[in-house]
Amino acid sequence: MSPTAPPPSSRLLDWRVRFGVLALIWGFSFVFIKVGTEGFAPFQVTFGRLLFGTAVLAVALVVKRDRLPRGARVWGHLTVAAFLLNALPFSLFAYAELTIPSTLAGICNATTPLWGMLLSLVALSEDRPTRVRAAGLGIGFMGVLTVLGAWQGFSGVDVTGTALALLASFSYAVGWIYVRRTLSGTGASNLSLAGSQVGLATLQLAVVTPLFTSLPKSVEVLPLLAVIALGALGTGYAMLLQYGVVAEVGPTTAAMVTYFIPVIATAAGVALLNEQLTWNTPVGAVIVLAGAALTQSRTPSRSTPVAGNRPAEAERVGTTDTPATLVVGNRSSPKDSVQGGPPGTERVGTTNGAARPVVGNRSAGAERVGTTDGAPSRA
């Protein structure tokens, strides 16, 4: 061991602290969205979020002297990914929280792996259903019905707002599958791909926002601070945090952050926004998370992995803004690790060693680590 390397105990404490901060940021993203929409139109909240997130990632790119991706085809695919993983779900969550509580939005965000598994069975031939995963899908959607109080005729729940939040989670799942099928071997780092993708989403909102909104007559401090925090922390800094955690302890451990997000979102909504909480909301959330965990289970490989560099091995990780991800090769290299997106950015790999980026919220808006087959994302 190198004499300059910190002792294992200190490294363990360090990643745990950053893991906790990451979960808090993504969990609070739904509160930030709710507060932001009290002073700005939903498209304006999304645009601000992306703008401040891009600024943070741009600074990181400059500090690390990283290069932007090259090639028209890569940029074309990143444009589509920016829409599916950033512009669309971020906007949908913002519109949803006009009529539903942030607690419900956070729980809807946790359904991303359920949608992802369902879609991957159709779009990804290598993803075969198992009894456990099928059971997880059914259990997860039963949890959604529990949260919504289906036996009461969904009374007290805004159907439109809930549908928008679920559609945002669905968009994350579609985006991850798109990225997995289209972006491979670009040669660019995950930070470069993440910054470019979020930047493209910012440009998309810069075009759309003026067409559907007008400047607010006055700018209130609290909503403005919420939007700044949502972008700088939930979309920018959280990606950098997750990248560091994955590089240090691996994607499997880092992906566990997804299961803390709806819990934190619920606690924050009740404590800070005085949102009402009935028994079926936390019970349904637990059922959703249990189902999501089952959908990420994998049949153990028959081959025995060799320690060290594993160029031909892909490792699935489950994690929702958002939220499993695939990591290929030797994880001692940060370039081969996952970086997170609610709908973070992750490098998603395949069994042939190619890497693909995924940028997500996460969130509510939070960007979470997601998988191409449906891991939770951060909104």
C-alpha positions in Angstrom: 0.0 0.0 0.0 1.3 3.4 -0.9 2.4 5.5 2.1 0.3 8.4 0.9 -2.9 6.5 0.6 -5.5 7.2 3.4 -6.4 4.3 5.7 -9.4 2.2 4.7 -11.5 3.5 7.6 -11.1 7.1 6.6 -12.0 6.4 3.0 -15.1 4.5 4.2 -16.2 7.4 6.3 -15.6 9.8 3.5 -17.7 8.0 0.9 -20.5 7.5 3.4 -20.6 11.2 4.1 -20.8 12.0 0.4 -23.3 9.2 -0.1 -25.6 10.8 2.5 -25.2 14.3 1.0 -26.1 12.9 -2.5 -29.2 11.2 -1.1 -30.2 14.4 0.6 -29.7 16.6 -2.5 -31.7 14.3 -4.7 -34.4 13.8 -2.1 -34.8 17.5 -1.5 -35.0 18.2 -5.3 -38.7 17.6 -5.2 -39.1 20.2 -2.5 -37.0 22.6 -4.6 -39.3 22.1 -7.6 -42.4 22.7 -5.5 -41.0 25.9 -4.0 -39.7 27.0 -7.4 -43.1 26.7 -9.1 -44.5 29.1 -6.5 -42.6 31.9 -8.2 -41.9 30.8 -11.7 -43.7 28.9 -14.5 -42.8 25.2 -14.8 -40.7 25.7 -18.0 -38.8 28.6 -16.3 -38.0 26.3 -13.3 -36.7 23.7 -15.7 -34.7 26.2 -17.7 -33.1 27.6 -14.6 -32.4 24.2 -13.3 -30.6 23.2 -16.5 -28.8 26.5 -16.8 -27.2 26.4 -13.3 -26.5 22.6 -13.7 -24.7 23.3 -16.9 -22.7 26.1 -15.3 -21.4 23.7 -12.6 -20.5 21.0 -15.1 -18.8 23.5 -17.3 -16.6 24.7 -14.5 -15.7 21.0 -13.8 -14.8 20.5 -17.4 -12.5 23.5 -17.5 -10.8 22.6 -14.2 -10.2 19.0 -15.4 -9.3 20.3 -18.9 -11.7 17.8 -20.4 -12.7 17.8 -24.1 -16.2 17.9 -25.5 -17.4 14.9 -27.6 -16.6 14.9 -31.3 -18.7 13.8 -34.3 -22.1 14.9 -35.6 -23.6 11.5 -34.9 -22.6 11.6 -31.3 -24.1 15.1 -30.8 -27.3 14.0 -32.6 -27.8 11.2 -30.2 -26.9 13.4 -27.2 -29.6 15.8 -28.4 -32.2 13.1 -28.2 -30.9 11.9 -24.9 -31.0 15.4 -23.5 -34.7 15.6 -24.4 -35.6 12.2 -23.0 -33.5 12.3 -19.9 -33.5 16.0 -19.0 -35.7 18.5 -20.8 -38.9 16.4 -20.9 -38.9 14.7 -17.5 -37.7 17.8 -15.7 -40.5 19.8 -17.3 -43.1 17.1 -16.5 -42.2 16.9 -12.9 -42.4 20.7 -12.6 -45.9 20.8 -14.2 -46.9 17.8 -12.0 -46.0 19.5 -8.8 -48.4 22.3 -9.6 -51.2 20.0 -8.5 -49.7 17.1 -6.6 -47.5 17.2 -3.4 -43.8 16.8 -3.7 -44.0 13.5 -1.6 -46.2 11.9 -4.4 -43.8 13.2 -7.1 -40.9 11.6 -5.3 -42.6 8.3 -5.0 -43.7 8.4 -8.7 -40.0 8.9 -9.6 -39.2 5.6 -7.9 -41.3 3.8 -10.5 -38.6 4.3 -13.2 -37.1 0.8 -12.8 -40.5 -0.7 -13.2 -41.0 1.1 -16.6 -37.5 0.3 -17.5 -37.8 -3.4 -17.0 -41.1 -3.5 -18.9 -39.6 -1.7 -21.8 -36.3 -3.6 -21.8 -38.2 -6.9 -22.3 -39.4 -5.5 -25.6 -36.5 -3.3 -26.7 -33.5 -5.2 -25.4 -33.3 -8.8 -26.6 -30.5 -9.6 -24.0 -32.8 -8.8 -21.1 -34.9 -11.9 -20.5 -37.7 -12.0 -18.0 -37.4 -14.2 -14.8 -40.0 -15.1 -12.3 -38.5 -12.8 -9.7 -38.3 -9.8 -12.0 -41.9 -10.4 -13.3 -43.0 -10.6 -9.6 -41.2 -7.4 -8.9 -43.0 -5.6 -11.7 -46.4 -6.7 -10.5 -45.5 -5.8 -6.9 -44.2 -2.4 -7.9 -47.4 -1.4 -9.7 -49.5 -2.7 -6.8 -47.5 -0.3 -4.7 -48.4 2.5 -7.1 -52.1 1.7 -6.8 -51.6 1.6 -3.0 -50.1 5.1 -3.0 -52.9 6.5 -5.1 -55.6 4.8 -3.0 -57.2 2.9 -5.8 -59.8 1.3 -3.6 -61.1 4.8 -2.8 -61.5 5.7 -6.5 -58.3 7.8 -6.3 -60.1 10.4 -4.3 -58.0 13.3 -3.2 -55.4 12.6 -5.9 -55.0 14.8 -9.0 -55.0 12.4 -11.8 -53.4 14.7 -14.4 -50.5 15.7 -12.1 -49.9 12.1 -11.1 -50.0 11.0 -14.8 -47.4 13.7 -15.6 -45.1 12.5 -12.8 -45.4 8.9 -13.9 -44.8 9.9 -17.6 -41.6 11.7 -16.4 -40.4 8.4 -14.9 -41.3 6.6 -18.1 -39.3 9.1 -20.1 -36.2 8.3 -18.0 -36.6 4.6 -18.8 -37.0 5.3 -22.5 -34.0 7.6 -22.5 -31.7 5.0 -20.8 -32.7 2.4 -23.3 -32.1 4.8 -26.2 -28.7 5.7 -24.9 -27.8 2.0 -24.5 -28.7 1.3 -28.1 -27.2 4.4 -29.8 -24.2 5.7 -27.9 -21.2 3.5 -27.7 -17.4 3.9 -27.8 -17.4 7.7 -28.3 -14.0 8.1 -26.7 -15.3 11.0 -24.5 -15.3 10.9 -20.8 -18.5 10.6 -18.8 -18.1 14.1 -17.5 -17.8 15.4 -21.0 -20.9 13.5 -22.2 -22.8 14.7 -19.1 -21.9 18.3 -19.5 -22.7 18.2 -23.2 -26.1 16.5 -22.7 -27.2 18.9 -20.0 -26.0 21.8 -22.1 -28.1 20.7 -25.0 -31.1 20.3 -22.8 -30.6 23.9 -21.7 -30.6 25.1 -25.3 -33.8 23.1 -25.9 -35.5 24.9 -22.9 -34.1 28.2 -24.0 -36.1 27.8 -27.3 -39.3 26.5 -25.7 -39.6 28.6 -22.6 -40.1 32.0 -24.2 -42.8 30.5 -26.5 -45.0 29.4 -23.5 -44.2 31.7 -20.7 -43.7 35.4 -20.0 -41.3 37.1 -17.6 -42.5 37.1 -14.0 -43.7 40.6 -12.8 -41.5 40.2 -9.7 -38.9 37.7 -8.6 -39.3 36.3 -5.1 -36.1 35.3 -3.3 -37.2 31.9 -2.0 -38.3 30.4 -5.3 -35.2 31.8 -7.0 -33.0 30.2 -4.4 -34.9 26.9 -4.8 -34.2 27.0 -8.6 -30.5 27.8 -8.1 -30.2 24.9 -5.6 -32.1 22.6 -7.9 -29.7 23.2 -10.7 -26.4 23.8 -9.1 -26.8 21.0 -6.5 -29.4 18.6 -7.9 -28.3 18.7 -11.5 -24.6 19.7 -11.4 -22.9 19.0 -8.1 -24.8 15.8 -7.5 -23.4 14.3 -10.7 -19.9 15.1 -9.6 -20.6 13.7 -6.1 -22.0 10.5 -7.5 -19.0 10.1 -9.9 -16.6 10.3 -6.9 -18.6 7.8 -4.8 -18.8 5.3 -7.7 -15.1 5.7 -8.4 -14.2 4.9 -4.8 -16.6 2.2 -3.7 -18.1 0.9 -7.0 -21.5 1.3 -8.7 -23.3 -1.4 -6.8 -23.0 0.4 -3.5 -23.5 3.9 -5.0 -26.7 2.7 -6.7 -28.3 2.2 -3.3 -28.8 5.9 -3.1 -32.0 5.5 -5.2 -33.8 3.7 -2.4 -33.3 6.6 0.0 -34.6 9.3 -2.3 -38.4 8.8 -1.9 -37.9 8.4 1.8 -36.1 11.7 2.0 -38.5 13.4 -0.4 -41.5 12.3 1.7 -39.9 13.4 5.0 -38.9 16.8 3.5 -42.3 17.4 2.0 -44.1 16.7 5.3 -41.6 18.6 7.5 -41.0 21.7 5.3 -44.1 22.0 3.2 -46.6 20.7 5.7 -47.9 18.2 3.2 -50.5 15.7 4.4 -49.4 12.1 4.7 -51.9 9.2 5.0 -51.0 5.6 5.8 -51.2 4.4 2.2 -48.5 6.8 1.0 -45.5 5.4 3.0 -46.9 1.8 2.8 -47.3 2.1 -1.0 -43.8 3.6 -1.3 -42.2 0.6 0.5 -44.1 -1.7 -1.8 -42.9 0.2 -4.9 -39.3 0.1 -3.7 -39.5 -3.6 -3.0 -40.8 -4.2 -6.5 -38.1 -2.0 -8.0 -35.4 -3.9 -6.1 -36.8 -7.2 -7.4 -36.8 -6.0 -11.0 -33.1 -5.3 -10.7 -32.2 -8.9 -9.7 -30.1 -10.8 -12.0 -29.4 -14.5 -12.6 -25.9 -15.2 -11.4 -23.4 -15.7 -14.2 -22.0 -19.2 -14.6 -18.6 -17.9 -15.5 -16.1 -17.1 -12.7 -14.8 -13.5 -13.0 -11.1 -12.9 -12.9 -9.8 -10.2 -10.5 -8.3 -7.2 -12.0 -9.2 -5.8 -15.4 -12.4 -7.3 -16.8 -12.7 -5.8 -20.3 -15.4 -8.2 -21.3 -17.5 -8.1 -18.2 -20.5 -5.8 -17.6 -21.7 -5.2 -14.1 -25.3 -4.2 -13.6 -26.1 -1.8 -10.8 -29.6 -0.9 -9.6 -30.4 2.5 -8.2 -34.6 8.0 -9.4 -34.7 13.1 -10.9 -32.6 9.6 -10.6 -32.2 7.2 -9.8 -28.9 0.5 -12.2 -26.1 1.1 -14.5 -23.6 -1.0 -16.3 -19.9 -0.5 -15.6 -17.4 -2.2 -17.8 -13.8 -3.0 -17.2 -11.5 -2.1 -14.3 -13.3 0.1 -11.9 -10.1 1.5 -10.5 -10.2 3.9 -13.3 -12.7 6.8 -12.9 -13.2 6.9 -16.6 -14.8 3.5 -16.4 -17.1 4.3 -13.5 -20.7 5.4 -13.5 -21.4 9.1 -13.1 -24.9 10.1 -12.3 -28.9 12.3 -13.2 -36.0 12.5 -12.0 -35.3 12.1 -13.6 -27.0 12.3 -13.2 -24.8 11.0 -15.9 -23.6 7.5 -15.9 -21.4 5.5 -18.2 -23.4 2.6 -19.3 -21.6 -0.3 -20.7 -22.4 -3.5 -22.6 -20.8 -6.9 -22.5 -18.4 -5.9 -25.3 -16.9 -3.2 -23.2 -18.5 -0.2 -24.9 -19.5 2.6 -22.7 -22.6 4.8 -23.0 -23.6 7.9 -21.1 -26.8 8.3 -19.2 -27.8 11.7 -17.7 -30.8 11.8 -15.6 -33.0 13.2 -12.2 -32.3 11.8 -11.4 -35.6 14.4 -10.2 -38.0 15.2 -9.5 -36.5 16.2 -10.4 -33.4 14.6 -9.1 -31.0 12.8 -11.4 -30.3 9.5 -10.2 -28.1 6.6 -11.3 -30.3 4.6 -13.7 -30.0 1.6 -15.7 -30.7 1.1 -19.3 -33.2 -1.4 -18.2 -34.9 0.6 -15.7 -33.1 1.4 -12.6 -34.5 4.3 -10.6 -33.5 7.7 -11.7 -33.3 10.9 -9.8 -35.8 13.4 -10.9 
